């Protein structure tokens, strides 16, 4: 029975003890019918006067949390589950937890730290993608959402560092070059998953296989995507072909049917019309396999 009393608290010891026993009952650590230590045994264990334990026990008997059995034994009562109506909202549940922590002698700062520790230790309930480029964040959100069952959220590195609470409940996913910046704010038990990007070999081979000079386009909502694509495709484009880049908004429809070949990111694919459009997956299959293995 885990009980910790503070003599420096303004909350009387007997009240701290009573409220902590209630907490152990409501969380299931003490079960209905379970016998409690005798007054003197618990007083010796907690190093308090036996009157403190006796008064706390009497209070709990009067409030029906405990009941006396033949032989003066005290056991957890059988009516405890009906003592308080279930919380009807998250705010009400939080308010009750705050008040219970105060009654048990904990400061709000102690409560805050303990809750954060417990939340960070929970399995993730969503993916958080951290990336500097706004457009890339949306492309990554789309690709990860299509592959992973969990909800996907995004933010910038600055937002993440300035608000460490974003790590709560999240499996953080980010490009390798910013992971070191994020590590101090990511739970050690759930390290950041590095994003590895797909190669461009098959796209380069496709360009090289063109039999005549062609107009090749790259369409994306991300300036970073376009900049990288220009650099990657340049060895195959050379002087033989013409390369054009189109920066899109997510809602605009673009007619690129005059282009011979159009490479599109995962969002551009839905808004671009072309006679030959090629989907460029940004995230590698190996990255998705790694992510799936830890979720």
C-alpha positions as CSV (number, residue, x, y, z in Angstrom):
1,X,0.0,0.0,0.0
2,X,1.9,3.0,-1.3
3,X,1.3,6.0,1.0
4,X,3.6,9.1,1.4
5,X,2.8,11.7,4.0
6,X,4.4,15.2,4.1
7,X,4.7,16.9,7.5
8,X,5.6,20.2,5.7
9,X,2.2,20.4,4.0
10,X,-0.6,22.6,5.3
11,X,-2.9,19.5,4.9
12,X,-3.3,17.6,8.2
13,X,-1.6,14.2,8.2
14,X,-4.9,12.4,8.9
15,X,-6.5,14.1,5.9
16,X,-3.6,13.2,3.7
17,X,-3.8,9.6,4.8
18,X,-7.5,9.4,4.3
19,X,-7.5,10.9,0.9
20,X,-4.6,8.7,-0.3
21,X,-6.4,5.6,0.9
22,X,-9.4,6.7,-1.1
23,X,-7.2,7.2,-4.1
24,X,-5.8,3.7,-3.8
25,X,-9.4,2.4,-3.6
26,X,-10.7,4.3,-6.6
27,X,-7.6,3.3,-8.7
28,X,-8.1,-0.4,-7.9
29,X,-4.9,-0.8,-5.8
30,X,-7.1,-1.6,-2.8
31,X,-10.0,-3.8,-3.8
32,X,-13.4,-4.4,-2.2
33,X,-13.2,-6.6,0.8
34,X,-9.4,-6.2,1.1
35,X,-8.2,-5.9,4.7
36,X,-6.2,-2.9,5.8
37,X,-3.3,-2.9,8.2
38,X,-4.1,-2.4,11.9
39,X,-3.9,1.1,13.3
40,X,-0.7,0.5,15.1
41,X,1.0,-1.4,12.2
42,X,0.2,1.4,9.8
43,X,1.3,4.0,12.3
44,X,4.7,2.3,12.7
45,X,5.1,2.0,9.0
46,X,4.4,5.7,8.3
47,X,6.2,6.8,11.5
48,X,3.1,8.8,12.7
49,X,1.1,8.7,16.0
50,X,-1.4,5.9,16.1
51,X,-4.2,8.5,16.7
52,X,-3.5,9.9,13.3
53,X,-4.2,6.6,11.7
54,X,-7.2,5.9,14.0
55,X,-8.8,9.2,13.1
56,X,-8.3,8.7,9.3
57,X,-9.8,5.2,9.6
58,X,-12.8,6.5,11.5
59,X,-13.3,9.2,8.9
60,X,-13.3,6.6,6.1
61,X,-15.7,4.3,8.0
62,X,-18.1,7.2,8.4
63,X,-17.9,8.0,4.7
64,X,-18.5,4.4,3.8
65,X,-15.1,3.9,2.2
66,X,-14.2,1.3,4.8
67,X,-16.3,-1.0,6.9
68,X,-15.6,-2.9,10.2
69,X,-15.8,-6.7,10.2
70,X,-16.0,-9.1,13.1
71,X,-12.8,-9.1,15.1
72,X,-12.3,-5.3,14.6
73,X,-10.9,-5.8,11.1
74,X,-11.2,-2.9,8.7
75,X,-11.8,-3.8,5.0
76,X,-12.5,-1.8,1.9
77,X,-16.2,-1.1,1.7
78,X,-18.5,-2.6,-0.9
79,X,-20.4,0.6,-1.7
80,X,-17.4,2.7,-2.8
81,X,-18.2,2.6,-6.5
82,X,-21.5,4.4,-6.1
83,X,-20.1,7.2,-3.9
84,X,-19.5,9.6,-6.7
85,X,-21.2,10.1,-10.0
86,X,-18.9,9.5,-13.0
87,X,-17.4,12.7,-14.5
88,X,-19.6,13.9,-17.4
89,X,-16.8,15.8,-19.2
90,X,-13.0,15.9,-19.5
91,X,-13.0,19.3,-17.7
92,X,-14.9,17.8,-14.7
93,X,-12.5,14.8,-14.6
94,X,-9.5,17.1,-14.6
95,X,-11.0,19.3,-11.9
96,X,-11.7,16.3,-9.7
97,X,-8.1,15.1,-10.2
98,X,-6.7,18.5,-9.2
99,X,-8.8,18.7,-6.1
100,X,-7.9,15.1,-5.1
101,X,-4.2,15.9,-5.5
102,X,-4.6,18.9,-3.3
103,X,-6.4,16.9,-0.7
104,X,-3.6,14.4,-0.8
105,X,-1.0,17.1,-0.1
106,X,0.5,17.3,-3.5
107,X,1.4,20.7,-5.1
108,X,0.1,21.7,-8.5
109,X,3.7,21.6,-9.8
110,X,4.1,18.0,-8.6
111,X,0.8,17.1,-10.2
112,X,1.9,18.7,-13.5
113,X,5.2,16.9,-13.6
114,X,3.8,13.5,-12.7
115,X,1.0,13.8,-15.2
116,X,3.4,14.8,-17.9
117,X,5.7,11.8,-17.1
118,X,2.7,9.4,-17.2
119,X,1.4,10.9,-20.5
120,X,4.8,10.7,-22.2
121,X,5.0,7.0,-21.1
122,X,1.7,6.1,-22.8
123,X,1.7,4.4,-26.3
124,X,1.3,7.0,-29.1
125,X,-2.2,7.8,-30.2
126,X,-1.0,9.9,-33.2
127,X,1.9,10.7,-35.5
128,X,3.6,14.1,-35.3
129,X,5.6,15.1,-38.4
130,X,8.2,17.8,-37.7
131,X,9.5,19.6,-40.8
132,X,10.5,23.2,-41.7
133,X,9.0,23.5,-45.1
134,X,5.2,24.0,-45.0
135,X,4.5,22.3,-48.3
136,X,6.6,19.3,-47.4
137,X,4.8,18.9,-44.1
138,X,1.5,18.6,-46.0
139,X,2.9,16.2,-48.5
140,X,4.3,14.0,-45.7
141,X,1.0,14.2,-43.9
142,X,-0.8,12.9,-46.9
143,X,1.6,10.1,-47.5
144,X,1.8,9.0,-43.9
145,X,-2.0,9.2,-43.5
146,X,-2.4,6.9,-46.4
147,X,-0.2,4.3,-44.9
148,X,-0.7,4.5,-41.1
149,X,-4.0,4.0,-39.2
150,X,-3.2,6.6,-36.5
151,X,-4.1,10.3,-37.0
152,X,-1.3,12.5,-38.4
153,X,-0.4,16.0,-37.2
154,X,2.4,18.3,-38.3
155,X,4.4,21.3,-36.9
156,X,7.6,23.2,-37.5
157,X,10.8,22.5,-35.4
158,X,10.4,25.9,-33.8
159,X,6.8,25.1,-32.7
160,X,7.9,21.8,-31.3
161,X,10.8,23.2,-29.3
162,X,8.7,26.1,-28.0
163,X,5.9,23.8,-27.0
164,X,7.3,20.5,-25.6
165,X,3.7,19.4,-24.8
166,X,3.4,18.5,-28.5
167,X,5.4,15.3,-27.7
168,X,2.6,14.0,-25.4
169,X,0.9,11.0,-27.1
170,X,2.9,11.5,-30.3
171,X,5.3,9.3,-32.2
172,X,7.5,12.0,-33.6
173,X,8.7,11.6,-37.2
174,X,11.3,14.0,-38.7
175,X,14.1,14.3,-41.3
176,X,17.4,13.0,-40.0
177,X,19.1,16.4,-40.1
178,X,16.8,18.0,-37.4
179,X,16.4,15.0,-35.1
180,X,19.3,16.1,-32.8
181,X,17.5,19.5,-32.4
182,X,14.3,17.6,-31.3
183,X,15.9,14.9,-29.1
184,X,15.8,16.9,-25.8
185,X,12.0,17.1,-26.0
186,X,11.3,13.6,-27.2
187,X,10.7,10.8,-24.6
188,X,13.7,8.5,-24.4
189,X,11.4,5.5,-24.4
190,X,9.9,6.6,-27.8
191,X,12.7,8.1,-29.9
192,X,12.1,10.1,-33.0
193,X,11.7,8.1,-36.3
194,X,13.9,9.5,-39.1
195,X,12.3,10.1,-42.4
196,X,14.1,8.5,-45.3
197,X,13.2,9.6,-48.8
198,X,12.7,7.6,-51.9
199,X,15.4,7.5,-54.5
200,X,15.0,9.0,-58.0
201,X,16.6,6.2,-60.1
202,X,13.4,5.0,-61.7
203,X,12.4,8.6,-62.6
204,X,15.8,9.3,-64.1
205,X,15.6,6.1,-66.1
206,X,12.2,7.2,-67.4
207,X,13.6,10.5,-68.6
208,X,16.5,8.8,-70.3
209,X,14.2,6.4,-72.1
210,X,12.4,9.3,-73.9
211,X,13.1,8.9,-77.6
212,X,12.9,12.6,-78.6
213,X,13.4,15.9,-76.9
214,X,10.5,16.5,-74.5
215,X,9.0,19.1,-72.1
216,X,9.1,17.7,-68.6
217,X,7.3,19.2,-65.7
218,X,7.5,18.9,-61.9
219,X,4.3,20.0,-60.0
220,X,4.3,20.3,-56.2
221,X,2.8,22.4,-53.4
222,X,6.4,22.6,-51.9
223,X,9.1,24.9,-53.0
224,X,11.6,22.5,-51.3
225,X,10.3,19.6,-53.4
226,X,10.7,21.6,-56.6
227,X,14.2,22.7,-55.7
228,X,15.3,19.2,-54.9
229,X,13.6,17.7,-58.0
230,X,15.4,20.2,-60.3
231,X,18.7,19.1,-58.8
232,X,18.0,15.4,-59.0
233,X,16.6,15.4,-62.5
234,X,19.2,17.7,-64.0
235,X,21.6,14.8,-65.0
236,X,18.9,13.2,-67.1
237,X,17.4,16.4,-68.5
238,X,20.8,17.8,-69.7
239,X,20.3,20.0,-72.8
240,X,18.1,17.4,-74.6
241,X,14.9,18.1,-72.7
242,X,13.2,21.2,-71.1
243,X,12.3,21.2,-67.4
244,X,9.5,23.4,-66.0
245,X,8.5,23.6,-62.4
246,X,5.0,24.5,-61.1
247,X,4.3,25.6,-57.6
248,X,0.6,24.8,-56.8
249,X,-1.9,25.6,-54.1
250,X,-3.7,22.7,-52.7
251,X,-7.1,23.7,-54.1
252,X,-6.1,24.8,-57.6
253,X,-6.6,22.6,-60.6
254,X,-3.8,22.8,-63.2
255,X,-3.9,21.7,-66.8
256,X,-0.5,20.4,-67.9
257,X,-1.6,18.3,-70.8
258,X,0.8,20.2,-73.1
259,X,3.7,18.6,-71.2
260,X,5.1,15.3,-72.3
261,X,5.8,14.1,-68.8
262,X,4.7,15.5,-65.4
263,X,6.1,14.4,-62.1
264,X,3.7,15.1,-59.2
265,X,3.9,15.0,-55.4
266,X,1.1,13.1,-53.5
267,X,-1.1,16.2,-53.3
268,X,-0.5,17.5,-56.8
269,X,-1.6,14.2,-58.3
270,X,-5.2,15.0,-57.4
271,X,-5.2,18.4,-59.0
272,X,-3.0,18.1,-62.1
273,X,-4.3,17.1,-65.5
274,X,-1.7,15.7,-67.9
275,X,-1.4,13.2,-70.6
276,X,1.3,11.4,-68.7
277,X,1.5,12.0,-65.0
278,X,3.9,10.2,-62.7
279,X,3.4,10.0,-58.9
280,X,6.6,10.7,-57.0
281,X,6.4,9.1,-53.6
282,X,8.4,11.2,-51.2
283,X,8.8,8.7,-48.3
284,X,10.6,5.4,-48.8
285,X,9.0,2.0,-48.3
286,X,11.8,1.2,-45.8
287,X,10.7,4.2,-43.7
288,X,7.1,3.0,-43.6
289,X,8.3,-0.5,-42.6
290,X,10.3,1.0,-39.8
291,X,7.4,3.1,-38.6
292,X,5.0,0.1,-38.7
293,X,7.4,-2.1,-36.7
294,X,7.3,0.3,-33.7
295,X,3.6,1.2,-33.7
